[in-house]
Amino acid sequence: MKHLRDIFGKILVLTLFGVILPCSAQVPTNKNQKMNHSTTDEVKTYVTVLSWDHKRELYLADGMSEAKADSLISVGLANLADMDRTAGDDLIGVQAPPFKFDGWINTEPLTIEALKGKVVLVRWFTDTCPYCASSTPALLQLYEEYADQDFTIVGVFHPKAGRNDPLDVERVQRMVETRAYKFPVGIDWDWRKGTLKDWWLTGPDRPATSVTFILDKSGIIQFIHPGMEYHEDNGSELHTMCAEDMGRIRATIERLIAE
């Protein structure tokens, strides 16, 4: 029995470690890669992460020690400063590819063509990602702040945990409601072969999948934040880069609106 418990414990730690960085690991883009959808009728439930503190609570609730939880979070936050901010520069000036989403929430289906005339921020995120959760206040703030100008946000859900599960629109709806997203949200469920691949997972290696694009009024990519999180200054040295990135995003939006 002790041997079985030890094996189970190792599996649990490895599983949790795989979730801590759900948006910061490059996924292979082999053209022959196939997505194996589950054939079971089992319904899986994924908790929508609301913050880094909430992520820590979930670790502890799953039986992880405080020391292990804090260590994993420290590693995750260290990646914020280490990320290559120039990743994606190869796409500046490129026409944004079409949306090929599996569904939409908060809107009728949108197209790049229909959005021309507006500056558009497009952000990929998922429910189990603390980086995405921490960027939520920034997205809500930008959406409200520039609501009466030629600007909009298109959020895009892409599953990391449960990426091989069948399409689950209710899961996406729960995340949208929990995080109070008011802007349009597309569902890029099969993102390894879908819109995220067309926009981002081709060419050079990318540091993350929680990427942000800002398009000008002609649908041309003018700015890329290559992943993880950004927000206003929260007083933490561990988040200095997040505040700097937020400033660059805001400056780009205002410049493009004025053009």
N, C-alpha and C positions, 0 to 999 in steps of 0.2 A: 504493500500500500504506500509506504513512504516513497518508493521509487516512482510510483504513478503520480503522487502529489508533486514530486520534484519536476517531473516532465511537464505536468499541467502548468506549474508556476512559470517555467521557462517559456512555454507557449504564450501565456498571458502577457508577460513582459515584452516579448517580441511583437505581439499584436499591438499593444499600446504604443510602443516606440514607432511603429509604422504609421500611427495616426497623428503623432505630434507634428509632423511636417507634411501635412497632406497637400499643401500647395507649393512646397518649395523644392520638390524633387522633379528632375526632368524625366519624362516617360519616353521610352524608346518609340520611335516613329517608323518602325519597320513596315514597309508597304504590305508585307505578307501577314502582318499581325492580325489575328481575328479576335473578335469580342465574343466570349462564350456566355450567352445569357442563361440565367438559371431557369430550370424547368420545374422547380418546386413551387408549390402553392403557398409556402411559408411566407408570412409577411414580416419583414424586418423593420425595426424602428431605429432611427438614428436621432440622437439628441442634437438639437441646434445649439452650437456653442455661442455664448454671448460675450465672452471676454477671456483674457488670460486667467483671471481669478476663477472664472467659471470652469475653465479647462482643468485647472488644478483641483477644484472640487470634484470633478468627474473622475480624475485619476484616483483620488483618495477614496471615493465611493466604490471604485472597482477593486480596492484592496491594495493599491500601490502605497509604498511608504512615502512619507513626506520628503525624505532625502532624495528618493528616486524621482518623484514628481518635480521637485525644485530643480534637480539636475537636468531633466529633459526640457523644462521651460527655459532654463538658462541657455542651453544649446540653441533652442529655437530663437530666442531673442538675439543671440550673438550673430545669427545669420542676417539680421537686419542691416548691420553695419558692413558685413562682408560682401553683400550682394553687389554684383557688377551693374552699376547704374547705366552703363553704355550698352548693355545687352539690348538688342532691338534697334540700334541705330541704323542697321542695314535696311530697315523697313520705312524709315522716314521718307516722305515724298511719294509713297506707294498708294495707289487707289485701294481702298478697303474692299476686300472680297465680299461676296453676297453672304447674308445670313442663311444658314441651313439648319434651323432649329427644329426640335421635336414638338414644340408647343410654346405658348406665351401665357404669362400671367400679368394682370393689370392693364392689358391692352389687346387690341386686335393685332394680328401679325404685322410686323413692320419690315420695311426693306431699306437698304442703303439709299436707294433712289428717292424714296418718299421722305427721307430725313434730310435730304439736301436743302440748304438754306439755313440749317442749324449747326451749331457746334455740338458734337456728340461725344460724350465720354462713355466708353464701353468697358465694363469691368467684369472679368470672370471671377466667380467665387463659389464656395461650397458651404454646406451647413456644419461640417465637423472641423472647420479650420479656424483656429484662434486669430490668425493674421486677418482673415476675412471679417471675422467678428469685430476686431479692433478698428477696421476701416469703415464699418457701418456708420458711425457718427459723421465722418467726413463726407460720405456719399449723400447722406440725408441733408447735411448742411449745404453742400454745393447745389443739390437739387432745389432746395428751397430758396437759396440766396440768388440764384440766377433764373428763377422760374419765369420772370416777366421779361426775359431777354431771349435771344436766339440761341438757346442752349437746352439740352436734355441729356438724360442719362439712360443708358440701356444696360441693365445688369444681366449677367449670364450665369446660370447655374450649371456646374459640371461636377458630377459625383466623383469623389476620390475613394472614401470608404463606400463599399458596395458598388464599385464601378462596373461590376459584371452583372448586377441585378437587372431585372427587366425595368423598363421605364416606369417611374413612380411619380406621377404628377402630384399626388397628395403630399408626398414628402417635400416636394419643392414648395407647395402652397403653405405647408406648416412653417418652413423656414422664412418665407416672405412675410407671413403674419407675425411670427415671433420677433423678427428684426424690424418690423414696421416699414418695410420697403414700400414706397408709394410709386416709384418709377417703374417703367416696363421691365419685365424680366423674361428673357428667353431661356429655353431649356436645351442645353447642348449635351444631351445624355451620352451619346456615343462620340464624345469629344476627341478620342484618339484617332478617329477617322472622319470627324465632322468639322464644324466651323473653327474650333480652336486649332485644329491641325492646319487648316487652310490659312488662318491668320498668323499663327505663331510657331507651331511645332514643325516647321520645315526650315531648312538651312542650318545655321549654326546652333550649337547647344544652347538651350534656354535655362535660366536659373530657377524658374518657377512657372506654374501654370495660372496663378492668380494675377494675371497680367491686366494692365489698364492701357487702353488706347484712347487718344483724343484726336478726333477727326475735324478738319475744317469744314466750312460750309459747302465745299464741293465733294466731300467724302474722302479727302486725301488724309492719310495718316501724318500727323504733325508732331506727335509726342507719344512716347511709350514709357510707362513705369513698369519695369519687368517683373514685378511680383511682390508678394507678401503684404506689407501694410503701410498706411500713411494716415496721418491725422494731425490735428493741431497740437502744439506743445503741451505735454502733460507734466512737465517738470522732471521727467526721468531721463537720466543720461543714456539709459539703454534704448530710448526712443528718439534720440536726437535726430537721426536720419529720417525718421518718420515725419517729423515736423518740417525738416528741410524739403523733403519730397512734396509735402502738402503745399508748401510755398511755391514750388516750381509748377505744380499742377494748376494752382489758382492763377498764377501769372500767365500760363499758356492759355487758359480758358478766356481770361480777360483780353489778351492780345488778339485771339482769334475772333471773339465776339466783335471787337472794334474794327476788324478788317472788312 
